[in-house]
Amino acid sequence: MSTSINALKLEESSDTSVIQRVLTTEASLAPLALRIPVGIIFAAHGAQKLFGAFGGYGLEGTGQFFESIGLTPGYLMALLAGGAEFLGGLALILGLLVRPSALVLAFTMLIAIVTVHLDKGLFMANNGYEFGLALLAISVALVFSGAGRFSVDRTLSRSSK
């Protein structure tokens, strides 16, 4: 009986440990300075893909573009990319689940760089990968740093102790 209680306590503490590691962040303002503008950029790009906002093509048009470059099925890929960017961007703005959101966004940017921009060189003037690379670097930095000050993650991590 005591063995099963100890196993349950160990499982509970390891779950808490994982949650704590995801949410824990320092009080630094540096992640805030990164996540707000980048969150706005990602959310806007996601809204273009999902809803056709800000001059975007919506799911149909983005899906057709994705199909044309070999990302199939295009509609699903557009939904995944748009969802990652829109929801991930909102998460960064709020400072909610920043580490996992930033990881998904970094992966999304890596795919965008390799499939759309890499063969066009570095510079944005040629539709190159410099902007995607900057967003990738910021996303990776947020994976390591966490949300920082003024974030839901910080509030949750402090209240769960």
GUMAR-803534 format. One record per residue: residue in one letter; residue number from 1; y, x, z of N, C-alpha, C, CB in turn. Coordinates in nm, 3 decimals. Atoms other than C-alpha are relative to their C-alpha. Glycine has a CB too. Layout:
<nodes>
['A'; NUM; [Y; X; Z]; [Y; X; Z]; [Y; X; Z]; [Y; X; Z]];
...
</nodes>
This chain:
<nodes>
['M'; 1; [-0.120; 0.082; 0.000]; [0.000; 0.000; 0.000]; [0.126; 0.086; 0.000]; [0.000; -0.093; 0.120]];
['S'; 2; [-0.119; -0.085; -0.007]; [0.248; 0.273; 0.094]; [0.017; 0.083; -0.128]; [-0.008; 0.093; 0.123]];
['T'; 3; [-0.008; -0.074; 0.126]; [0.161; 0.460; -0.225]; [0.071; -0.083; -0.107]; [-0.141; 0.040; -0.049]];
['S'; 4; [-0.065; 0.084; 0.100]; [0.264; 0.164; -0.440]; [0.148; -0.021; 0.034]; [-0.071; -0.136; -0.010]];
['I'; 5; [-0.140; 0.013; -0.041]; [0.586; 0.123; -0.237]; [0.076; 0.128; -0.035]; [0.012; -0.029; 0.152]];
['N'; 6; [-0.064; -0.127; 0.035]; [0.665; 0.494; -0.282]; [0.016; 0.014; -0.152]; [-0.082; 0.117; 0.054]];
['A'; 7; [-0.009; -0.006; 0.146]; [0.591; 0.469; -0.655]; [0.113; -0.091; -0.048]; [-0.134; -0.040; -0.065]];
['L'; 8; [-0.106; 0.092; 0.036]; [0.823; 0.168; -0.678]; [0.137; 0.060; 0.032]; [-0.017; -0.134; 0.072]];
['K'; 9; [-0.127; -0.064; -0.036]; [1.099; 0.357; -0.494]; [0.033; 0.114; -0.096]; [-0.006; 0.054; 0.144]];
['L'; 10; [-0.020; -0.110; 0.094]; [1.049; 0.659; -0.721]; [0.045; -0.053; -0.136]; [-0.128; 0.083; -0.016]];
['E'; 11; [-0.039; 0.060; 0.128]; [1.067; 0.438; -1.032]; [0.143; -0.053; 0.008]; [-0.098; -0.113; -0.038]];
['E'; 12; [-0.134; 0.054; -0.016]; [1.378; 0.264; -0.899]; [0.104; 0.112; 0.004]; [0.008; -0.084; 0.128]];
['S'; 13; [-0.097; -0.109; -0.008]; [1.549; 0.595; -0.816]; [0.015; 0.072; -0.134]; [-0.041; 0.099; 0.109]];
['S'; 14; [-0.012; -0.065; 0.130]; [1.468; 0.741; -1.159]; [0.079; -0.088; -0.096]; [-0.140; 0.032; -0.058]];
['D'; 15; [-0.081; 0.091; 0.082]; [1.611; 0.428; -1.327]; [0.147; 0.015; 0.036]; [-0.045; -0.145; 0.019]];
['T'; 16; [-0.138; -0.016; -0.046]; [1.926; 0.462; -1.118]; [0.054; 0.134; -0.047]; [0.009; -0.012; 0.153]];
['S'; 17; [-0.043; -0.132; 0.043]; [1.940; 0.830; -1.205]; [0.039; 0.001; -0.147]; [-0.111; 0.101; 0.025]];
['V'; 18; [-0.031; 0.006; 0.142]; [1.933; 0.758; -1.579]; [0.130; -0.077; -0.021]; [-0.115; -0.066; -0.078]];
['I'; 19; [-0.123; 0.080; 0.011]; [2.199; 0.488; -1.545]; [0.119; 0.081; 0.049]; [-0.013; -0.131; 0.080]];
['Q'; 20; [-0.109; -0.082; -0.054]; [2.410; 0.718; -1.329]; [0.040; 0.109; -0.098]; [-0.041; 0.063; 0.133]];
['R'; 21; [-0.032; -0.106; 0.095]; [2.384; 0.998; -1.584]; [0.073; -0.052; -0.123]; [-0.127; 0.071; -0.044]];
['V'; 22; [-0.068; 0.059; 0.115]; [2.492; 0.767; -1.865]; [0.144; -0.037; 0.034]; [-0.075; -0.125; -0.049]];
['L'; 23; [-0.132; 0.050; -0.036]; [2.789; 0.625; -1.674]; [0.092; 0.102; 0.066]; [-0.015; -0.116; 0.092]];
['T'; 24; [-0.081; -0.093; -0.076]; [2.905; 0.917; -1.462]; [0.094; 0.079; -0.090]; [-0.089; 0.094; 0.080]];
['T'; 25; [-0.100; -0.073; 0.076]; [3.222; 1.081; -1.582]; [0.103; 0.054; 0.097]; [0.067; -0.091; -0.107]];
['E'; 26; [-0.105; -0.057; -0.084]; [3.500; 1.293; -1.444]; [0.128; -0.081; -0.015]; [0.025; 0.148; -0.036]];
['A'; 27; [-0.127; 0.073; 0.001]; [3.855; 1.173; -1.378]; [0.097; 0.054; -0.104]; [0.063; 0.005; 0.137]];
['S'; 28; [-0.087; -0.063; 0.099]; [3.993; 1.373; -1.669]; [0.062; -0.103; -0.095]; [-0.078; 0.104; -0.080]];
['L'; 29; [-0.067; 0.084; 0.100]; [4.242; 1.216; -1.909]; [-0.036; 0.041; -0.143]; [0.150; 0.006; 0.019]];
['A'; 30; [0.032; -0.049; 0.135]; [4.113; 1.423; -2.205]; [-0.090; -0.098; -0.077]; [-0.069; 0.136; 0.010]];
['P'; 31; [0.081; 0.096; 0.076]; [3.833; 1.177; -2.300]; [0.078; -0.127; -0.036]; [-0.124; -0.037; 0.080]];
['L'; 32; [-0.083; 0.117; 0.029]; [4.083; 0.890; -2.278]; [0.085; 0.026; -0.125]; [0.090; -0.035; 0.120]];
['A'; 33; [-0.084; -0.036; 0.114]; [4.310; 1.071; -2.524]; [-0.081; 0.005; -0.130]; [0.067; 0.135; 0.024]];
['L'; 34; [0.087; 0.000; 0.119]; [4.013; 1.101; -2.764]; [-0.051; -0.139; -0.032]; [-0.117; 0.095; 0.021]];
['R'; 35; [0.072; 0.124; 0.028]; [3.844; 0.767; -2.723]; [0.087; -0.116; -0.044]; [-0.075; -0.040; 0.120]];
['I'; 36; [-0.084; 0.113; 0.042]; [4.141; 0.531; -2.765]; [0.033; 0.007; -0.149]; [0.130; -0.001; 0.082]];
['P'; 37; [-0.030; 0.001; 0.144]; [4.263; 0.645; -3.109]; [-0.125; -0.001; -0.087]; [0.084; 0.121; -0.035]];
['V'; 38; [0.123; -0.002; 0.080]; [3.912; 0.718; -3.236]; [-0.071; -0.134; 0.008]; [-0.094; 0.114; 0.047]];
['G'; 39; [0.057; 0.135; -0.011]; [3.790; 0.383; -3.102]; [0.070; -0.097; -0.093]; [0.010; -0.049; 0.144]];
['I'; 40; [-0.076; 0.087; 0.092]; [4.068; 0.210; -3.295]; [-0.042; 0.028; -0.145]; [0.153; 0.023; 0.017]];
['I'; 41; [0.040; -0.037; 0.136]; [3.975; 0.402; -3.612]; [-0.139; -0.054; -0.033]; [0.003; 0.153; -0.018]];
['F'; 42; [0.136; 0.048; 0.026]; [3.604; 0.322; -3.580]; [-0.004; -0.153; -0.007]; [-0.095; 0.050; 0.109]];
['A'; 43; [0.002; 0.146; 0.001]; [3.665; -0.046; -3.496]; [0.061; -0.054; -0.130]; [0.077; -0.055; 0.122]];
['A'; 44; [-0.063; 0.044; 0.124]; [3.897; -0.083; -3.796]; [-0.091; 0.023; -0.121]; [0.132; 0.073; -0.021]];
['H'; 45; [0.092; -0.027; 0.111]; [3.649; 0.082; -4.034]; [-0.120; -0.093; 0.004]; [-0.046; 0.147; 0.005]];
['G'; 46; [0.110; 0.096; -0.014]; [3.371; -0.136; -3.896]; [0.042; -0.139; -0.043]; [-0.050; -0.004; 0.144]];
['A'; 47; [-0.051; 0.131; 0.042]; [3.588; -0.446; -3.947]; [0.013; -0.009; -0.151]; [0.137; -0.028; 0.066]];
['Q'; 48; [-0.003; -0.001; 0.146]; [3.636; -0.343; -4.309]; [-0.138; -0.030; -0.057]; [0.050; 0.137; -0.052]];
['K'; 49; [0.137; 0.017; 0.050]; [3.261; -0.324; -4.361]; [-0.057; -0.138; 0.032]; [-0.090; 0.108; 0.058]];
['L'; 50; [0.060; 0.126; -0.044]; [3.168; -0.635; -4.164]; [0.075; -0.123; -0.049]; [-0.006; -0.004; 0.150]];
['F'; 51; [-0.079; 0.121; 0.020]; [3.455; -0.876; -4.225]; [0.094; 0.006; -0.120]; [0.080; -0.028; 0.122]];
['G'; 52; [-0.094; -0.015; 0.110]; [3.650; -0.741; -4.522]; [0.144; 0.012; 0.047]; [-0.013; -0.117; -0.094]];
['A'; 53; [-0.135; -0.015; -0.055]; [3.949; -0.682; -4.293]; [0.064; 0.129; -0.050]; [-0.005; -0.001; 0.155]];
['F'; 54; [-0.077; -0.121; 0.033]; [4.221; -0.427; -4.369]; [-0.032; 0.052; -0.141]; [-0.028; 0.109; 0.103]];
['G'; 55; [0.027; -0.041; 0.138]; [4.140; -0.423; -4.740]; [-0.143; 0.043; -0.025]; [0.091; 0.111; -0.036]];
['G'; 56; [0.140; -0.038; 0.018]; [3.767; -0.368; -4.688]; [-0.074; -0.096; -0.091]; [-0.070; 0.005; 0.134]];
['Y'; 57; [0.080; 0.077; 0.095]; [3.488; -0.511; -4.902]; [-0.098; -0.095; 0.067]; [-0.074; 0.093; -0.090]];
['G'; 58; [0.095; 0.087; -0.068]; [3.290; -0.695; -4.635]; [-0.142; 0.048; -0.017]; [0.014; -0.141; -0.050]];
['L'; 59; [0.141; -0.039; 0.005]; [2.914; -0.687; -4.604]; [-0.054; 0.003; -0.143]; [-0.083; -0.096; 0.084]];
['E'; 60; [0.051; 0.004; 0.138]; [2.846; -0.786; -4.965]; [0.043; 0.122; -0.080]; [0.047; -0.128; -0.070]];
['G'; 61; [-0.053; -0.112; 0.078]; [3.072; -0.527; -5.126]; [-0.046; 0.134; 0.053]; [0.150; -0.005; -0.002]];
['T'; 62; [0.046; -0.126; -0.060]; [2.982; -0.252; -4.881]; [-0.148; 0.018; -0.025]; [0.030; 0.003; 0.152]];
['G'; 63; [0.143; -0.007; 0.028]; [2.614; -0.336; -4.925]; [-0.028; 0.042; -0.143]; [-0.065; -0.135; 0.027]];
['Q'; 64; [0.016; -0.040; 0.140]; [2.648; -0.305; -5.302]; [0.031; 0.148; -0.019]; [0.090; -0.085; -0.092]];
['F'; 65; [-0.033; -0.144; 0.007]; [2.818; 0.034; -5.262]; [-0.114; 0.082; 0.058]; [0.132; 0.030; 0.074]];
['F'; 66; [0.109; -0.075; -0.062]; [2.545; 0.152; -5.025]; [-0.123; 0.003; -0.090]; [-0.037; -0.061; 0.136]];
['E'; 67; [0.113; 0.004; 0.096]; [2.277; 0.039; -5.274]; [0.023; 0.101; -0.112]; [-0.017; -0.143; -0.058]];
['S'; 68; [-0.030; -0.087; 0.114]; [2.454; 0.235; -5.550]; [-0.016; 0.148; 0.033]; [0.140; -0.025; -0.049]];
['I'; 69; [0.017; -0.141; -0.036]; [2.431; 0.560; -5.352]; [-0.137; 0.027; 0.063]; [0.110; 0.042; 0.097]];
['G'; 70; [0.137; -0.020; -0.045]; [2.069; 0.505; -5.251]; [-0.028; -0.037; 0.144]; [-0.036; 0.140; -0.018]];
['L'; 71; [0.025; 0.048; -0.136]; [2.112; 0.361; -4.902]; [-0.049; -0.144; -0.010]; [0.128; 0.010; 0.091]];
['T'; 72; [0.059; 0.132; 0.020]; [1.872; 0.068; -4.926]; [-0.076; -0.046; 0.124]; [-0.092; 0.000; -0.122]];
['P'; 73; [-0.072; 0.106; 0.068]; [1.859; -0.211; -4.846]; [0.149; 0.003; 0.038]; [-0.061; -0.137; 0.036]];
['G'; 74; [-0.144; -0.020; -0.017]; [2.235; -0.199; -4.891]; [0.064; -0.093; 0.101]; [0.067; -0.018; -0.129]];
['Y'; 75; [-0.059; 0.097; -0.093]; [2.323; -0.517; -4.701]; [-0.032; 0.037; 0.145]; [-0.050; -0.142; -0.031]];
['L'; 76; [0.042; -0.039; -0.134]; [2.123; -0.407; -4.396]; [0.071; 0.129; 0.044]; [-0.152; 0.018; 0.007]];
['M'; 77; [-0.068; -0.126; -0.033]; [2.270; -0.056; -4.409]; [0.148; -0.023; 0.028]; [-0.017; 0.102; -0.115]];
['A'; 78; [-0.140; 0.035; -0.024]; [2.621; -0.204; -4.432]; [0.015; -0.067; 0.136]; [0.053; -0.092; -0.113]];
['L'; 79; [-0.001; 0.068; -0.131]; [2.544; -0.427; -4.133]; [-0.016; 0.101; 0.113]; [-0.112; -0.106; 0.007]];
['L'; 80; [0.021; -0.101; -0.103]; [2.415; -0.130; -3.932]; [0.120; 0.093; 0.015]; [-0.125; 0.082; -0.032]];
['A'; 81; [-0.116; -0.091; -0.006]; [2.702; 0.103; -4.023]; [0.122; -0.074; 0.054]; [0.029; 0.059; -0.139]];
['G'; 82; [-0.114; 0.077; -0.046]; [2.965; -0.167; -3.976]; [-0.011; -0.039; 0.145]; [0.016; -0.124; -0.084]];
['G'; 83; [0.022; 0.036; -0.141]; [2.813; -0.283; -3.649]; [0.018; 0.118; 0.093]; [-0.139; -0.058; 0.018]];
['A'; 84; [-0.015; -0.121; -0.082]; [2.791; 0.071; -3.514]; [0.147; 0.037; 0.013]; [-0.078; 0.117; -0.062]];
['E'; 85; [-0.140; -0.039; -0.004]; [3.151; 0.142; -3.608]; [0.085; -0.102; 0.076]; [0.055; 0.016; -0.141]];
['F'; 86; [-0.082; 0.102; -0.065]; [3.299; -0.191; -3.494]; [-0.030; -0.009; 0.150]; [-0.023; -0.136; -0.066]];
['L'; 87; [0.037; 0.013; -0.142]; [3.106; -0.232; -3.167]; [0.016; 0.133; 0.074]; [-0.144; -0.050; 0.014]];
['G'; 88; [-0.019; -0.131; -0.061]; [3.105; 0.142; -3.098]; [0.146; 0.030; 0.024]; [-0.062; 0.108; -0.087]];
['G'; 89; [-0.143; -0.019; -0.017]; [3.479; 0.155; -3.153]; [0.055; -0.080; 0.116]; [0.073; -0.038; -0.127]];
['L'; 90; [-0.043; 0.082; -0.114]; [3.535; -0.133; -2.912]; [-0.048; 0.059; 0.132]; [-0.052; -0.145; -0.016]];
['A'; 91; [0.053; -0.063; -0.121]; [3.310; 0.039; -2.658]; [0.082; 0.122; 0.040]; [-0.147; 0.040; -0.021]];
['L'; 92; [-0.083; -0.117; -0.032]; [3.514; 0.359; -2.684]; [0.135; -0.043; 0.057]; [0.021; 0.086; -0.126]];
['I'; 93; [-0.129; 0.047; -0.049]; [3.840; 0.169; -2.637]; [-0.011; -0.045; 0.145]; [0.052; -0.116; -0.088]];
['L'; 94; [0.020; 0.050; -0.136]; [3.705; -0.002; -2.324]; [-0.052; 0.108; 0.095]; [-0.095; -0.117; -0.001]];
['G'; 95; [0.064; -0.100; -0.084]; [3.527; 0.307; -2.200]; [-0.131; -0.052; 0.057]; [0.093; 0.042; 0.113]];
['L'; 96; [0.124; 0.065; -0.043]; [3.203; 0.110; -2.178]; [-0.119; 0.061; -0.075]; [0.006; -0.152; -0.024]];
['L'; 97; [0.117; -0.065; 0.058]; [2.873; 0.292; -2.237]; [0.041; 0.102; -0.105]; [-0.095; -0.104; -0.062]];
['V'; 98; [-0.060; -0.094; 0.094]; [3.069; 0.572; -2.401]; [-0.102; 0.101; -0.052]; [0.116; 0.072; 0.065]];
['R'; 99; [0.096; -0.100; 0.048]; [2.788; 0.828; -2.414]; [-0.096; -0.056; -0.105]; [-0.080; 0.055; 0.117]];
['P'; 100; [0.089; 0.051; 0.105]; [2.534; 0.610; -2.599]; [0.076; -0.047; -0.124]; [-0.083; -0.114; 0.055]];
['S'; 101; [-0.081; 0.045; 0.114]; [2.807; 0.458; -2.818]; [0.043; 0.119; -0.085]; [0.123; -0.079; 0.047]];
['A'; 102; [-0.044; -0.119; 0.072]; [2.941; 0.801; -2.910]; [-0.117; 0.066; -0.073]; [0.066; 0.100; 0.097]];
['L'; 103; [0.117; -0.056; 0.066]; [2.589; 0.919; -2.991]; [-0.033; -0.077; -0.128]; [-0.121; -0.002; 0.096]];
['V'; 104; [0.025; 0.083; 0.118]; [2.535; 0.628; -3.231]; [0.108; 0.027; -0.105]; [-0.003; -0.150; 0.037]];
['L'; 105; [-0.109; -0.027; 0.093]; [2.877; 0.693; -3.387]; [-0.012; 0.139; -0.063]; [0.135; -0.013; 0.070]];
['A'; 106; [0.021; -0.135; 0.055]; [2.801; 1.065; -3.427]; [-0.108; -0.003; -0.108]; [-0.039; 0.100; 0.112]];
['F'; 107; [0.109; 0.012; 0.097]; [2.477; 0.979; -3.606]; [0.051; -0.071; -0.126]; [-0.119; -0.077; 0.060]];
['T'; 108; [-0.058; 0.073; 0.112]; [2.665; 0.729; -3.826]; [0.088; 0.091; -0.085]; [0.082; -0.121; 0.050]];
['M'; 109; [-0.087; -0.093; 0.073]; [2.920; 0.996; -3.919]; [-0.081; 0.106; -0.073]; [0.100; 0.066; 0.095]];
['L'; 110; [0.086; -0.099; 0.065]; [2.647; 1.248; -3.995]; [-0.059; -0.057; -0.129]; [-0.113; 0.045; 0.096]];
['I'; 111; [0.055; 0.065; 0.119]; [2.487; 1.002; -4.237]; [0.109; -0.016; -0.107]; [-0.060; -0.138; 0.036]];
['A'; 112; [-0.111; 0.017; 0.096]; [2.827; 0.926; -4.398]; [0.036; 0.132; -0.066]; [0.123; -0.059; 0.071]];
['I'; 113; [-0.034; -0.132; 0.056]; [2.903; 1.295; -4.443]; [-0.104; 0.042; -0.103]; [0.010; 0.106; 0.112]];
['V'; 114; [0.107; -0.048; 0.088]; [2.566; 1.375; -4.598]; [-0.015; -0.086; -0.125]; [-0.132; 0.004; 0.075]];
['T'; 115; [0.029; 0.088; 0.114]; [2.532; 1.069; -4.821]; [0.120; -0.028; -0.089]; [-0.054; -0.130; 0.050]];
['V'; 116; [-0.118; 0.041; 0.077]; [2.891; 1.004; -4.932]; [0.095; 0.115; -0.030]; [0.075; -0.109; 0.074]];
['H'; 117; [-0.113; -0.094; 0.010]; [3.121; 1.301; -4.878]; [-0.035; 0.146; -0.025]; [0.077; -0.008; 0.123]];
['L'; 118; [0.033; -0.143; 0.002]; [2.936; 1.634; -4.869]; [0.019; 0.064; -0.137]; [-0.142; 0.020; 0.046]];
['D'; 119; [-0.007; -0.057; 0.135]; [2.916; 1.689; -5.244]; [0.142; 0.003; -0.058]; [-0.090; -0.078; -0.094]];
['K'; 120; [-0.139; 0.003; 0.047]; [3.291; 1.629; -5.277]; [0.087; 0.107; 0.065]; [0.060; -0.137; 0.026]];
['G'; 121; [-0.074; -0.107; -0.065]; [3.390; 1.927; -5.065]; [0.064; -0.044; 0.130]; [0.106; 0.053; -0.093]];
['L'; 122; [-0.059; 0.024; -0.132]; [3.592; 1.948; -4.747]; [0.115; -0.100; -0.001]; [0.050; 0.131; 0.057]];
['F'; 123; [-0.129; 0.067; -0.012]; [3.925; 1.789; -4.831]; [-0.003; -0.148; -0.034]; [0.100; 0.069; -0.087]];
['M'; 124; [-0.009; 0.145; 0.018]; [4.007; 1.419; -4.804]; [0.058; -0.037; -0.136]; [0.084; -0.061; 0.110]];
['A'; 125; [-0.062; 0.031; 0.130]; [4.212; 1.434; -5.124]; [-0.106; -0.020; -0.108]; [0.096; 0.113; -0.041]];
['N'; 126; [0.111; 0.015; 0.094]; [3.879; 1.461; -5.308]; [-0.111; -0.089; 0.056]; [-0.058; 0.138; -0.035]];
['N'; 127; [0.098; 0.083; -0.071]; [3.703; 1.209; -5.078]; [-0.104; 0.087; 0.071]; [-0.070; -0.097; -0.098]];
['G'; 128; [0.087; -0.094; -0.069]; [3.557; 1.507; -4.893]; [-0.030; -0.041; 0.143]; [0.061; 0.137; -0.001]];
['Y'; 129; [0.055; 0.032; -0.131]; [3.410; 1.522; -4.546]; [0.087; 0.039; 0.118]; [-0.131; 0.066; 0.015]];
['E'; 130; [-0.079; -0.048; -0.113]; [3.699; 1.653; -4.334]; [0.026; -0.109; 0.105]; [0.133; 0.055; -0.049]];
['F'; 131; [-0.026; 0.109; -0.095]; [3.783; 1.314; -4.176]; [-0.129; -0.037; 0.074]; [0.056; -0.124; -0.074]];
['G'; 132; [0.130; 0.029; -0.063]; [3.415; 1.236; -4.111]; [-0.041; 0.109; 0.097]; [-0.108; -0.017; -0.105]];
['L'; 133; [0.032; -0.112; -0.088]; [3.371; 1.582; -3.962]; [0.081; -0.005; 0.129]; [0.025; 0.134; -0.073]];
['A'; 134; [-0.084; 0.014; -0.120]; [3.664; 1.527; -3.724]; [-0.053; -0.112; 0.090]; [0.147; -0.028; -0.040]];
['L'; 135; [0.055; 0.110; -0.079]; [3.519; 1.191; -3.614]; [-0.135; 0.038; 0.062]; [-0.015; -0.126; -0.088]];
['L'; 136; [0.127; -0.049; -0.053]; [3.176; 1.353; -3.573]; [0.023; 0.090; 0.120]; [-0.079; 0.076; -0.110]];
['A'; 137; [-0.028; -0.094; -0.109]; [3.321; 1.631; -3.356]; [0.050; -0.073; 0.125]; [0.103; 0.104; -0.045]];
['I'; 138; [-0.052; 0.076; -0.115]; [3.510; 1.386; -3.134]; [-0.111; -0.082; 0.063]; [0.117; -0.092; -0.044]];
['S'; 139; [0.112; 0.077; -0.053]; [3.203; 1.166; -3.099]; [-0.094; 0.087; 0.082]; [-0.077; -0.067; -0.113]];
['V'; 140; [0.088; -0.092; -0.074]; [2.989; 1.463; -2.994]; [0.067; 0.044; 0.131]; [-0.036; 0.124; -0.086]];
['A'; 141; [-0.072; -0.037; -0.123]; [3.258; 1.571; -2.745]; [-0.009; -0.111; 0.104]; [0.149; 0.031; -0.032]];
['L'; 142; [0.009; 0.112; -0.094]; [3.249; 1.222; -2.590]; [-0.141; -0.020; 0.054]; [0.047; -0.127; -0.068]];
['V'; 143; [0.138; 0.003; -0.051]; [2.869; 1.235; -2.564]; [-0.010; 0.093; 0.121]; [-0.103; 0.041; -0.110]];
['F'; 144; [0.008; -0.098; -0.108]; [2.911; 1.544; -2.345]; [0.093; -0.033; 0.117]; [0.032; 0.137; -0.052]];
['S'; 145; [-0.099; 0.020; -0.106]; [3.222; 1.443; -2.150]; [-0.013; -0.132; 0.071]; [0.137; 0.012; -0.056]];
['G'; 146; [-0.005; 0.134; -0.055]; [3.168; 1.075; -2.091]; [0.138; -0.060; -0.023]; [-0.033; 0.002; 0.150]];
['A'; 147; [-0.117; 0.081; 0.030]; [3.449; 0.821; -2.082]; [0.130; 0.051; 0.062]; [-0.023; -0.139; 0.046]];
['G'; 148; [-0.122; -0.047; -0.065]; [3.692; 0.989; -1.843]; [0.068; -0.109; 0.082]; [0.096; 0.054; -0.102]];
['R'; 149; [-0.079; 0.090; -0.083]; [3.963; 0.816; -1.644]; [0.031; -0.130; -0.074]; [0.131; 0.069; 0.045]];
['F'; 150; [-0.035; 0.132; 0.053]; [4.056; 0.450; -1.694]; [-0.108; -0.054; -0.093]; [0.134; 0.008; -0.074]];
['S'; 151; [0.112; 0.050; 0.080]; [3.714; 0.346; -1.819]; [-0.088; -0.091; 0.084]; [-0.083; 0.118; -0.056]];
['V'; 152; [0.097; 0.087; -0.067]; [3.462; 0.078; -1.737]; [-0.115; 0.085; 0.055]; [-0.054; -0.109; -0.098]];
['D'; 153; [0.108; -0.087; -0.047]; [3.196; 0.351; -1.711]; [0.034; 0.062; 0.136]; [-0.027; 0.111; -0.102]];
['R'; 154; [-0.040; -0.064; -0.127]; [3.390; 0.527; -1.434]; [-0.001; -0.101; 0.113]; [0.141; 0.063; -0.013]];
['T'; 155; [-0.002; 0.105; -0.103]; [3.441; 0.202; -1.243]; [-0.142; -0.038; 0.039]; [0.078; -0.124; -0.051]];
['L'; 156; [0.138; 0.037; -0.030]; [3.072; 0.110; -1.272]; [-0.074; 0.112; 0.073]; [-0.074; -0.034; -0.130]];
['S'; 157; [0.072; -0.111; -0.064]; [2.949; 0.457; -1.176]; [0.044; 0.017; 0.145]; [0.022; 0.130; -0.078]];
['R'; 158; [-0.050; -0.014; -0.138]; [3.168; 0.461; -0.865]; [-0.048; -0.115; 0.087]; [0.154; 0.006; 0.001]];
['S'; 159; [0.043; 0.116; -0.078]; [3.061; 0.111; -0.757]; [-0.152; -0.002; 0.020]; [0.045; -0.128; -0.069]];
['S'; 160; [0.145; 0.000; -0.013]; [2.688; 0.182; -0.805]; [-0.052; 0.108; 0.095]; [-0.064; 0.018; -0.135]];
['K'; 161; [0.044; -0.106; -0.092]; [2.683; 0.473; -0.561]; [-0.025; -0.056; 0.138]; [0.104; 0.112; 0.008]];
</nodes>
